[in-house]
């Protein structure tokens, strides 16, 4: 039984740290969505063989994350679109520019599609802020779990489990906000906007799936720590009751004995 509980504790520690790392990677990488398109973009930026003085309101996103997005812009030096044999999967008549989201600025009420862009803006802003809160809770949960593993204190297992579960809840909330933003941006496009080029499609990418994996691992780690804390607590209560019985052998498993058990593993 002690070996099973200690093995579960080590598993929870490992799973919690893996979830923390995956969450940090998913937040820091701009591949929550990725476009699958290799056709020409000229038709999107040109009208009646004349380049538009202002680009269309909707950017032609190549890939995006919580902090950074990359989009296609017309390569004015390219004169003719030709199929390539390299199979790069990128439009030849386009350049890629990457920018960071400026969450300190709002959407002007006079801008075309102001309501549409405002809804997307605030949904993505909420997703980003909540994701950072989730990362913070997971970090403190991981630090507390290290301290709990070293000291073998039941209260630290409880604290780390609660922190991991709160972090998992924030993480799930962040993912849901991002999904709502993505679905809204795809399905609620104003009719006045120019349609995307035929074949252009934006899908979820690997950073998004890393976020889901991080959520699952964080939730598992928090649950395991609470179960471990409950098991240790029940054992301590049982030993205290047995020790108080008349004539009973007062055999108590102390914190130091648990640390010796950890050393044997």
N, C-alpha and C positions, 0 to 999 in steps of 0.2 A: 504493500500500500504506500509507504513513504516513497519508494522508488517511482511508482506510478505518478504520484503527485509532483515529485521533483522533475520527472521527465516532462510532464505536462507544463510545468512552469518554464522550463527551458524552451519548449516548443512555443509557448505564448510569447516569450521574450524574442525569439527569432522571428516569428511571424509579425510581431509588432514593428520590429526594425525594418523588415522588408516592406511592410505597408507604408512606413514613413518615407523610405527611400523612393518607392514608386510614386507616392504622392508628390514629393519634391520634384521628381523628374517630369511628371505630367503637368504640374503647374508651370515649370520653367521652359517647356518646349512648345513651339507654336504649331502643333500638329493635332489639335482637337478636331479640325476639319481639313479636308484635302480635296481639291478639284481633280476630276478625271477628265481631261480635255487636252487634245493635241491639234485641234483645228485652227483655222485663222481667226484672229480677233479683230481684224480690220473692219469687218461689217458692223461691229459694235461701236467703233469709234469714228466711223465715217458715214456721212449722209450725202447722197447725190455726188459721190466722188470728191467730197470736200471734208476735210478733217474738222470735226466739231471744235468750236472755239472753247467750249467747256466740256470736260468729260462727263459721261452719264452719271446721274446721282448715285446709282449703285455701282460699287467697285466690282471688278471681275476678280474675285478672291481666288488665289492659288492655294494658300493654306493659312490657317489662323489658329491662335491659341487664346489664352486668357490675357496675355500681355502684348503680344506682337501679332501682326497680320501681314501677309505678303499678297500683293495683287498684281495683275497683268496691266501693263500700259503699252500703248501702241509704239512700236519701233518705227519712227518716221523715216529712218534711213533704209528701211527695207522696202523694196519696190515690187517684188513679186513673190507670192507664196508658192512654194514647191514642196512636194512630199520628200521627206528625207529617208535615207536607208539606215540611219543610225538608230532609229527607234528610241529616241530620247523621251518621247511622250510629252514634249513641250511645244507650244506654238512657235513657229519660226519668226513670225512678224510681231512678236511681243517681247517686252522686257519685263523683268520682275523687280518690283520695288517693295521693300519691307519698312513698315512703320510701327511705332508703338502706340498703344491706345493712350489718349490723354483724358484721364478720368476727371480732371479738374475743370474741363470745359463741358458745357451743355450743348444741346442742339438749338440753333436759332429757330424761332417760331416762323420766320419768313422763308426758311429753306424749303425746297421742294420735298414733299413727303416728310414733313417735320414730325408728324405723329408717328409714322412708321419707324423712322430712325430713332426717335426718342424712346419708344418701347424697347427696341433692340438694345439701345445704349444702356438703359437702366437695368435691364435683365442681365446683360453681360457684366455690368458693374457689380451687381449683387453677387453673381457667380464668382467673380474674382475676389471680392472682399470675404465672402464666406469660405472660399477655398483657403485663403490665408489664415483665417481663424481655425479651420480644421487642421492645417499644418502645425499651427502653434500648439493646439491641444494634443496632437499626436506626439509632438516633440517632448512636451512636459510629461506625457504619459510614458514615453520611452525612458526618460531620465529617472522617473519615479520607479519604473520597473527594474532598472539596474540597481537602484538603492535597495529595493525590496528583495531582489535576489541575493544581495550581499548580506543584508541584515536579517533576512527571513522574518520580517515583521508583517503580521496579517493586515494591519491597517494600510500599509503601503501597497499591498496587492489589491486591496479594495480601491484605493485612490487611483492607481494606475488603470485598473479595469474601468472605472467610471470615466476617466479622462479619455481612454481609447474609445469608449462607446459614444461620448459626446463628440469626439473628433470624427467618428464614423457618421454620426447624424449630420454634422455640418458638411462633411464631404458629400454625402448623398444629396443634401439640399443644394449644394453648389452644382452638382451634376444635373439635377433636375432643372435648375434655373437656366443652365446652359442649353439643355435640350429644348426647353420652352422657347428660348431665344432663337435657336436654330429652326425649330418648326414654324414659329411665327414669321421669321424672315423669309422662309421658303414659301409659305402658303398664303401670306397676307400682303403680297406685293401690290402696291397701287397700280391701277390700270394705266396711268399716265407714264409709267416708267417703261423704258425700252426693254424688250425681252432679251434674255441672254442668248448667245449664239447657239444654234442647234447642236446638241450633243454635249453641251456644258452641264456638268452635274457636280454638286458639292456633297460630299459624304463625310461621315465620322471617320477619324483616322486613329493612329496608334496611341497618341497621347490620351485620347478620350477613353480608350479601352484600358490603358494603364490606370486611369483614375478609377474605373470600375473595379479593377483588380485590387487596387489599394483600399478601396472601401470594404471589400469582402475580407481582406486580411486584417484590417484594423478592427472590424466588427468581431471577427473570430478571436483576435488577441484579447480584446476587452471582455468578451464572454468567458474565455478560459481563465483570465485573472480573477474574475468574480467567483467562478466555480472553485478555484484554488483557495481563495480567501475563505469561502464558505466551508470547505473541507477542513482547513487548518483550524478554523474557529470551532467547528463541531468537535474536533479531536481535543482541543484544549478544554472545552467545557466538559467533555466526557472524562478526561483525566483528572480534572478538578473534582468532579463528583466522586470518582473512584477513590481519590486520595482522602476525601473526607469521611469515608466509611470506616467504622471501627475495625481495627485489626487488618486493614488493607495495606498491601505493600505500596508505599508512596513512591511510585515510579513515575517520574515526570519527564516528558520530552521537552527539553529546554531549547532556546534559540541556538545555543552553542552546539547541541547535538545535531540540530538540523544542518548547521554549517559543516559539521564533520561529515554528514551524509553527502552534502554537496561535494566535499573534497574527494569522497570515494568514487563519485561519478566522473 
